[in-house]
Amino acid sequence: MRDQAGKASAAACTARATSSAPPRGDLGDRAPVRRIATHHQSADRAAAEAQHRELVGTDLFTAEVLTLRGLVTYYVLFFIHLESRRVDIAGITVHPDEPWMQQIARNVTMEGCGALRDCRYLLHDRDTKYSQSFRAIIASGQVEPLVLPARSPNLNAYAERWVRSVREECLSKVVLFGEHSLRRALREYVGHFHAERNHQGKGNVLLFPRSANTRRDGPIQCRERLGGLLRYYHREAA
């Protein structure tokens, strides 16, 4: 009896294993499915990269500057190219009124040298400083301004992240005396951001390295900005 019970149990296990195992033909049928899925993923990634090349985000942020009149709030307007992460500081002012914004729009849409060159879309939030006249000038430069939904900073994530970076890594660690010191701090940080700071979102590489031919041996050098606040370690170019 025990032998018969053991044989029945083994047969049942074999039947279950056989029924749960996919036929050999199914494995062959799944390979093309995986190849098709990989192809679609590559196509989607290429389409997303092509869209990023045509998108620019913009935003305003404030910086407190110590002056002879006391503490003054300055407004900084910048543009960031989503694909390359290139940042352009478009203007710094105490009064970001409509005429000032209109002049900024003319500057960034200048053919061949404006911050919006080779781009088709501009992302911005619903701040009233992006007036109808500002948007009209942008549109006249063959760039379509896209107003983001209310309370959706994640839709302009690259610009929001740059504001956080410049504040945490630079502006929050220095005392700014006058507009000139603010301009100098931003100029030095943008230079560091472009050529001396690794970016995880871009494969942990430098965005715009000064030289691609670096030596693999030799002493390591340190380049400092803003009195050592921003540092970059590198080897000399070959």
MARDRENFI-373681 format. One record per atom (N, C-alpha, C): residue in three letters; z, x, y. Coordinates in steps of 0.2 Angstrom, whole numbers, plus 5000, padded with zeros to 4 digits. Atoms other than C-alpha are relative to their C-alpha. Layout:
BEGIN
AlaZXY;...
This chain:
BEGIN
Met500050044994;Met500050005000;Met500050045006;Arg499949964994;Arg500550145012;Arg499350035001;Asp500749964999;Asp498850235009;Asp499549955003;Gln500450054997;Gln497950065012;Gln500149995007;Ala499850014993;Ala498950045028;Ala499750055005;Gly500249954996;Gly498550215034;Gly499350015001;Lys500750005000;Lys496750205030;Lys499749945005;Ala500250064995;Ala496650035040;Ala500250025007;Ser499849984993;Ser497550115055;Ser499550055002;Ala500549954998;Ala496350265055;Ala499449975002;Ala500750044999;Ala494850145054;Ala500049975007;Ala499950044993;Ala495550045069;Ala499950055006;Cys500149954995;Cys495750205079;Cys499350025001;Thr500749975000;Thr494050265075;Thr499649945003;Ala500450054997;Ala493350095080;Ala500149995007;Arg499850004993;Arg494250095096;Arg499750065004;Ala500349944997;Ala493650265100;Ala499350005001;Thr500850005000;Thr491850235096;Thr499849945005;Ser500250054995;Ser491850075106;Ser500150025007;Ser499849984993;Ser492650155122;Ser499550065002;Ala500449944998;Ala491550315121;Ala499349975002;Pro500750024998;Pro489850285131;Pro499550034995;Pro500649975004;Pro488250305121;Pro499750065004;Arg500349944997;Arg487350465123;Arg499549995005;Gly500550014995;Gly485950385132;Gly500349985007;Asp499750014993;Asp487150325146;Asp500150065004;Leu499949934997;Leu487550505150;Leu499450025004;Gly500749984997;Gly485750545153;Gly499849955006;Asp500250054995;Asp485550385163;Asp500450015007;Arg499649994994;Arg486950435175;Arg499850065004;Ala500249944996;Ala486250605180;Ala499649985006;Pro500550014994;Pro484850535191;Pro500449965005;Val499650044995;Val486150415199;Val500450055004;Arg499649954996;Arg487250565204;Arg499550045005;Arg500549974995;Arg485650655211;Arg499849965006;Ile500250044994;Ile485150505221;Ile500649995005;Ala499450014995;Ala486950485228;Ala500150065004;Thr500049934996;Thr486950675233;Thr499550005005;His500650004995;His485250655241;His500249955006;His499950044995;His485850505251;His500650035004;Gln499549974996;Gln487450595256;Gln499750055005;Ser500349954996;Ser486350745262;Ser499649975006;Ala500450034994;Ala485250625272;Ala500449975005;Asp499650034995;Asp486650535280;Asp500350065004;Arg499749944996;Arg487450705285;Arg499550025005;Ala500649984995;Ala485750755293;Ala499949955005;Ala500150054995;Ala485650595302;Ala500650005005;Ala499549994995;Ala487350615309;Ala500050065004;Glu500149944996;Glu487050785315;Glu499549995005;Ala500550014995;Ala485450735323;Ala500249955006;Gln499750044995;Gln486450595332;Gln500450045005;His499549964996;His487750715338;His499650055005;Arg500349964995;Arg486450825346;Arg499749975006;Glu500250044995;Glu485950685357;Glu500649975004;Leu499450034997;Leu487750635362;Leu500450055004;Val499649964996;Val488850695376;Val500649955002;Gly499450044998;Gly490650635379;Gly500350035007;Thr499849984994;Thr491450635396;Thr500749975001;Asp499450034999;Asp493250605402;Asp500350045006;Leu499649984994;Leu494450635417;Leu500750014997;Phe499349995001;Phe496150715416;Phe500350035006;Thr499749984994;Thr497450765428;Thr500450064999;Ala499649945000;Ala498350925432;Ala500550015006;Glu499649994995;Glu499850955443;Glu500050075003;Val500149934997;Val499651095456;Val500550005006;Leu499649994995;Leu500951165467;Leu499750035006;Thr500349984994;Thr500351175485;Thr500550015006;Leu499550004994;Leu501151205503;Leu500249935002;Arg499850074999;Arg501151015504;Arg500549974994;Gly499650025005;Gly502151005488;Gly499649994994;Leu500450015006;Leu501550945471;Leu499449955001;Val500650044999;Val499750875471;Val499749994993;Thr500350015006;Thr498850795457;Thr499250015001;Tyr500749995000;Tyr497050855454;Tyr499749974994;Tyr500450035005;Tyr495750765444;Tyr499550054998;Val500549955003;Val494650865432;Val499549964996;Leu500650045004;Leu492950785426;Leu499650054996;Phe500449955004;Phe492150875411;Phe499549964995;Phe500550035005;Phe490750845399;Phe500050044994;Ile500049965007;Ile490750895380;Ile499449984996;His500550025005;His489250905369;His500250004993;Leu499750015006;Leu489650835353;Leu499850054994;Glu500249965006;Glu488650945341;Glu500250075001;Ser499949934999;Ser488851115349;Ser500750015003;Arg499450004997;Arg490551075357;Arg500050045007;Arg500149974994;Arg489951155373;Arg500349965006;Val499750044995;Val491051105388;Val499850025007;Asp500249994993;Asp490551095406;Asp500549975005;Ile499550034995;Ile491851075420;Ile499649975006;Ala500550034995;Ala490850955431;Ala500350005007;Gly499750004993;Gly492150945446;Gly500750005000;Ile499350004999;Ile493850965452;Ile500249975007;Thr499950034993;Thr494550855466;Thr500749965000;Val499450044999;Val496050765473;Val499849935001;His500250064999;His495050615477;His499449984997;Pro500650025003;Pro493850555464;Pro499749945002;Asp500350064998;Asp493050425474;Asp499349994998;Glu500750025002;Glu491350345472;Glu499550055002;Pro500449954997;Pro490350465483;Pro500050074996;Trp499949945004;Trp491050615473;Trp499749994993;Met500350015007;Met490650535456;Met499250005000;Gln500850015000;Gln488850495462;Gln499750075000;Gln500249934999;Gln488650685467;Gln500050034993;Ile500049975006;Ile489250735450;Ile499549984995;Ala500550035004;Ala488050615442;Ala499350045001;Arg500649974998;Arg486650695451;Arg500050074997;Asn499949935003;Asn487250875446;Asn499850004993;Val500050005007;Val487350835428;Val499349984997;Thr500750025002;Thr485650755427;Thr499450045003;Met500649964998;Met484650895435;Met499650034995;Glu500549985005;Glu483150935425;Glu500150084999;Gly500049935002;Gly483351095415;Gly500650045001;Cys499449974999;Cys485051145421;Cys500749965000;Gly499550045000;Gly486150995421;Gly500450004993;Ala499650015006;Ala487550965408;Ala499849954995;Leu500350055004;Leu486650825401;Leu499350014998;Arg500749985002;Arg485050915397;Arg499949994993;Asp500150015007;Asp484250875381;Asp500449954996;Cys499550055003;Cys485450725378;Cys499749935002;Arg500350064999;Arg485050545377;Arg500649955001;Tyr499550054999;Tyr486750455377;Tyr500750045003;Leu499449984997;Leu488350475387;Leu500649954999;Leu499450045002;Leu490050415380;Leu500550005006;His499550004995;His491350365393;His500449934999;Asp499650065000;Asp492850245394;Asp499949955005;Arg500150054995;Arg493150095405;Arg500350015006;Asp499749984994;Asp493950195419;Asp499549975006;Thr500450024994;Thr493350115436;Thr499750055004;Lys500449944997;Lys492850285442;Lys499350014998;Tyr500750005002;Tyr491350265431;Tyr499649945002;Ser500350064997;Ser490550145443;Ser499349984998;Gln500750025002;Gln488950055442;Gln499550055003;Ser500449954997;Ser488150175454;Ser500050064996;Phe500049945004;Phe488750325444;Phe499549994993;Arg500450025006;Arg487950235428;Arg499350005002;Ala500750004999;Ala486350205437;Ala499750075001;Ile500249934999;Ile486150385442;Ile499950034994;Ile500149985006;Ile486450435425;Ile499449984996;Ala500650035003;Ala485150315418;Ala499450025003;Ser500649984997;Ser483950375431;Ser499850074997;Gly500149945003;Gly484050545422;Gly499850004993;Gln500250015007;Gln483450475405;Gln500650014996;Val499450005004;Val485250465399;Val500349935000;Glu499750075000;Glu485950305393;Glu500850005000;Pro499350005000;Pro487750285398;Pro500349944995;Leu499850055004;Leu488750195384;Leu500849995001;Val499350024998;Val490450105389;Val500349994993;Leu499750015006;Leu491650115375;Leu500549945000;Pro499650065000;Pro492749965370;Pro500750025003;Ala499449984997;Ala494449955378;Ala500550024995;Arg499449975004;Arg495950055371;Arg499750034993;Ser500449975006;Ser494750155359;Ser499950075001;Pro500149934999;Pro495050335362;Pro499750044994;Asn500349975006;Asn494550375344;Asn499350005000;Leu500750004999;Leu492750335349;Leu499850065004;Asn500249944996;Asn492750485361;Asn500550054998;Ala499549955002;Ala493750595350;Ala499950075002;Tyr500149934998;Tyr492950755354;Tyr500350025007;Ala499849994993;Ala493350735373;Ala500850005000;Glu499350015000;Glu495150675369;Glu500350064997;Arg499749945003;Arg495450825358;Arg500050065005;Trp500049944996;Trp494850945371;Trp500550005005;Val499550014995;Val496050875384;Val500650024997;Arg499449975003;Arg497450905372;Arg500050074999;Ser500149935001;Ser496851075368;Ser500250045006;Val499949964994;Val496751135386;Val500749995003;Arg499350004998;Arg498451065390;Arg500550034996;Glu499549975005;Glu499351125375;Glu500050085000;Glu500149935001;Glu498551295375;Glu500050045007;Cys500049964994;Cys498451335393;Cys500449975006;Leu499750034994;Leu498951215407;Leu500749995000;Ser499350015000;Ser500651175401;Ser500450064999;Lys499649945000;Lys501151355400;Lys499950055006;Val500149964994;Val500651415417;Val500349955006;Val499950044994;Val501251365435;Val499450015004;Leu500650004996;Leu499751325445;Leu500250005008;Phe499950004993;Phe499851375464;Phe499349995003;Gly500650024997;Gly498451295473;Gly499449994996;Glu500550025004;Glu496751235468;Glu499650064997;His500349945002;His496051415466;His500350024993;Ser499749985006;Ser497251445452;Ser499949954994;Leu500250055005;Leu496851285443;Leu499250024998;Arg500749995001;Arg494951325444;Arg500050074995;Arg500049945004;Arg495351505437;Arg500249994993;Ala499850025006;Ala496351435423;Ala499549974995;Leu500550045003;Leu495051315418;Leu499450044998;Arg500649965001;Arg493651445419;Arg500250054994;Glu499949965006;Glu494551565408;Glu500149974994;Tyr499950045007;Tyr495051435395;Tyr499349984997;Val500750025002;Val493251375394;Val499750064997;Gly500349945003;Gly492651555391;Gly500350024994;His499749995006;His493951575378;His499849954995;Phe500250065005;Phe493551405370;Phe499350014997;His500749995002;His491751455369;His499950064995;Ala500249935003;Ala491751635363;Ala500550034996;Glu499449965003;Glu493451685357;Glu500549954996;Arg499550045004;Arg494251535348;Arg499649974994;Asn500350035006;Asn493851485330;Asn500149925000;His500050075000;His493451305327;His499949974993;Gln500050025007;Gln493951225310;Gln499449944999;Gly500550055001;Gly492751075313;Gly499350035000;Lys500749965001;Lys491251205314;Lys500050054995;Gly500049955005;Gly491651305299;Gly500550065002;Asn499549954998;Asn493051405307;Asn499650065003;Val500349954997;Val491851505317;Val500050005008;Leu500150004993;Leu491551555335;Leu499449965002;Leu500650054998;Leu490451425345;Leu499450045002;Phe500549964997;Phe489551555355;Phe500250075000;Pro499849935000;Pro489951735350;Pro499650045004;Arg500449954995;Arg489451875362;Arg499650044996;Ser500549965004;Ser488751975348;Ser500149994992;Ala500050025007;Ala488251935330;Ala500150074996;Asn500049945003;Asn488252125325;Asn500650035001;Thr499349974999;Thr490052175323;Thr500150054994;Arg499949945005;Arg490652335314;Arg500549974995;Arg499550015005;Arg491652315298;Arg500650055000;Asp499549955000;Asp492652465301;Asp500250025008;Gly499849984993;Gly493452545317;Gly500649965002;Pro499350034997;Pro495052495327;Pro499849935002;Ile500050074997;Ile495352315331;Ile500250005007;Gln499950004993;Gln495352275349;Gln500349935002;Cys499750074998;Cys496252135359;Cys499749995007;Arg500250024993;Arg495452045374;Arg500549955002;Glu499550044997;Glu496751955385;Glu499749965006;Arg500250044994;Arg496451815398;Arg500749975002;Leu499450034997;Leu497751745410;Leu500650044998;Gly499449965001;Gly498951885408;Gly500350004993;Gly499849995007;Gly498951885389;Gly500249934997;Leu499950065003;Leu499151695387;Leu499549984995;Leu500650015005;Leu497451685378;Leu499850074998;Arg500149935003;Arg497151825366;Arg499449994995;Tyr500550005005;Tyr495651865355;Tyr499950074997;Tyr500049945004;Tyr495652005342;Tyr499350014997;His500749995003;His493952085337;His499950074999;Arg500249935001;Arg493052235332;Arg499450015005;Glu500549984996;Glu491752325343;Glu499349984997;Ala500650015003;Ala489952275341;Ala499650064998;Ala500349945003;Ala488852385330;Ala499550035005;
